[in-house]
Amino acid sequence: MTRPAPPAVALSEDERRAMGRLDRVRGAGGMRAALLALLLTPGHVTRLRAWREETVLVHEAEEIRADIETLGGPSRLPWFELLLARLGGTPLAERQALLRSARRVLAPPGHPLDRLLLLAMRRHFGEHAVGLVQAAPDTEISRFPPNDMVHIQRYTAHLARMVPSDDPEEGRRWYLAVMTRWMKPDEIPPWEKPDVDALVQALNGLQAMSWMQRPQIVRAWVICAFPPGRPGPLPQTAADALRLSCLLLDSPMPAELARQYVEVSLH
């Protein structure tokens, strides 16, 4: 049965004007200030102080931050990805400095989404760890050896802190729904959040899987987040976690998820 599509994303005139101004920011310093501003958390004074220290030499930084704050949830992650792409061609030393600045701005206390944002920056700025998997590229996921399945399980456990909402009980049910697609219920490890090292290792393993396997995993995450009778939209954090996962796995974004975002073009 076809699920009804959520209404198209509507932009206010203020947001359109802000996006127009941001699109004209092409200097590395201004784009750096904009990207770091997308990492800020409202009311987090420590992060704002770090952002100001990291952008002190950018004379239009506060105006850029004001435009970033005008963006709604459906616009912020597309702009994050756009700025990653535009800054990806800057010299290595500048990309490394930007990563150090991002770590400063993402000062604790943090959110599970922060780890995915930083991992996305690391991946697009040239930090590529090598992951190993045992399964052949055409192996069905349900036939993965345990050492490969653990990558899916741990990364899914991290996503379950945000998907389909921030309710832990909903997250546990979603985690079980996803993993039951490939494992017997009595074989699924209990849901518990992975530590940072386990999350990074899980992501490295997922990235090492084939171009046929990764979209299947993404599709399972999204299908279980949009069960029958719940057409969406997802809460913004849940949608962002799934979209960032598509980016990290270099996987197409399912239509149910894409409809929650505005489209921005790289030009």
N, C-alpha and C positions, 0 to 999 in steps of 0.2 A: 504494500500500500504506500502510495506517495505521501510524504509528510508535507503539510503546508509550509511554505517558506516564510520566515519572519519578514516583517516590513523592511524595505530598503533603508539603509543608514541615511539619516537626514543631517545636514550640516547647517549650523547657524551662519548668518552673514559674518559675524565676528570671527568664527573659526575659519571661514573661507579666506578672509582677509589675512588672518594670521598665517595660514598655509602659504598664501602668495608671498608674504614677506620672507618666510622661512625658505621658500624655494629660491629666493634671490641671494641667500647667504651661501657663498661659494668659497670664501677664504677658509683655509684649514682651521684657523683659530675660531672663527664663528661657528663652523660645523662642529668643532670639538665642544664648544660651549653648549650647543644645542643637544648633542648626543648625551653629554653628562647631565644636562637638565632633565632629560627623560628618565634618568635614574633616581631623581629626587622623590622623596615621600612627603606629602603635605604634613606640616607640623613637626617634621624631624629637623630640629635646629642644628644638630651636629652635621648632618649631611649638607644642609644649606651652607653652613660655614665652610665646609671642605670644598664645596662647589665654587664658592666665591674666591677661595684661596687659589684654586686650580685655574680660574679664568680671569685672574686679576689683570692680565695684560690685554684682554679682549675688551675694547672700549664699548662695544655694543652688547656686552654679555647680558646685562639686566633686561634690555629690550628683547633679546632673544629668549630669555627665560620666561618673560611675560607671554610671549607668543606660544611657547611650549605649554604653558599652563592653560592657555585657551583651548588647546586640543582636547577633544573628548576621547573616551576610552577606545572607540573604534578607529581612531586616527593615530593614536600614539605609537602602537607597535609597527604599523606600516612606515611611519616616519623613522622609527628606530632602525628598521631594516634598510631604508633608503640611505640614511646617513652612514650606516656601516658600509654600504656599497660605495658611496662617494669617497669615504675616507680610506677605503681599502687599498687605493693606489698611492697613498702617501708613503714617504720613506719609512723603512723598518724602525728606525730609532724613534720616529714620531708615533708610530703605532704602539710601540712598547711603552712610551711615556703615557699615552692615552690609557692603556690598560692599567698602569700604576695609578693614574688619576681616578679611574673608575673604581678601583679597589678602595681608594680613600673615600670616595663619595658614598659607596655602598657600605658605610660603617654600620656596625651592629647597634641596636638589635635589627636583625634582618628578617626577610620573608622568603619562603621557599622559591618564589619566582626570581628573587635576586640572583640565585645561583645559576638559573638558566640564562638570564640576561648576560651575566659575566662569561659564561661558557660560550654563548653565541659570539660575544666580542672576541674572545680568545680564538675561536675557530676562524672567524673572518679576517682576523689580523695576523694569521700565519702560525698560530700555535696548534699544530696537528699531532696529537699523540697517536701511536700505532696500536690498534686493537686487533686481537686475534680471535677467530672463531673456528670451530671444528666442522660445522655443517657445510656441506657443499652448497653452491649458490642456488640450486634448484630444490633444495630440501624443504619439505613441508614443515611449517613451524612446529606443529604438534609432534614432529619426529626429531626435533632438536635434541642433542645430548644435553645433560644437566648443566655442563659448564657454559653452554650458550644460553640456555633458558634462564639462567640466573641473571643474565644481563637484562632481559626483558622484565623479569620479576622485580628487580631492584629499582629500575627506572620507573616502572609502573607504580611501585610503592611510593616513590617520591611524588609523582604526579597526583596520586590519590590524596595528598595533603591539600590539593587545590581543586581537583576535578571529582565530581561535577560541581562541587561547591566547597566552602571551607568548613562544612559540617563533618567531623571525623567519622560519624556513623555512615553518612552517605559515601564518603571516601572509601571506607572499608568495603561497602557493598559494591562500589564500582570496581575496585581492585579485584575482588573475587569474581565479578562478572567477566572482566577482561581475561584473567588467568584461567578461568574455567573453559574458555574457548580452546585451550591447548593442553591443559593438564587436568588430571582427575582431581576432584575436590579434596580428597584426603592427601594428595601430594603437594598441594599449594602451601608454601610457607606462610605462617601468620603474617598479617600486615604489620610492619614496623618501618619507621622511616630509616633510610640508609644514611650513613655518615657521609661526609664530603668525599672521602677517598672512594667509598663504594659507589657513590653516584657517578663520579668521573670514570671509574673503571667500567661501570655499566654502559655509560654513553659511548666510551671507546669501543666496547664490544658491539653495540648497536650500529655504530658507524661503519664497522668492518663487515657487516652483513651485506648481502647483495642488493642491487637496485630493485629486484623483484620482492625481496623479503621485507625491506623497510616499509614500503607503503602498506603492506598487509598489517603490520603492527600498528601503524598510525590509524589505519581504517578501523581496526578493532577498538582503539581508544575512543575514537569519535562515535562509532556506533553505540558503544556502551554509555557514552555521555548523553546521547540523544535517544533514549529508549522510546518505544511506542507510547503515544500519549503525552510525550514531553518534547515537542518539536523545537524548543528553544525560544529565545536565545539563551545561551549559557551565561552565567555571571562572568563579568569581564576578566577576572583573574583566571578562571578556569579556561576561558577561550584563549587568553594570552599564553597560558602554559602549554596548551595544545599547539598553538601556532608556532611558538618558539621551538617546540619539539619537531615540527615539520621542517623548520629552518635548520635545526641541528642535524637532522637525519637526511637533509637534502631530498625531501619527499614532497610530492604534490600535496596541496592542502585540499581536503575534502570540501565539497560545495557547501555542506551544512555549516562548516566553520567559516569559510571564506565570506559568506553572506553577512557575517557580523562586522565586517571591516570595510572601510573606505579603500578605494584603489588609488595608489600614488604611482607615478611612473618615473623611471630613472632616465633623465635627459640632461 
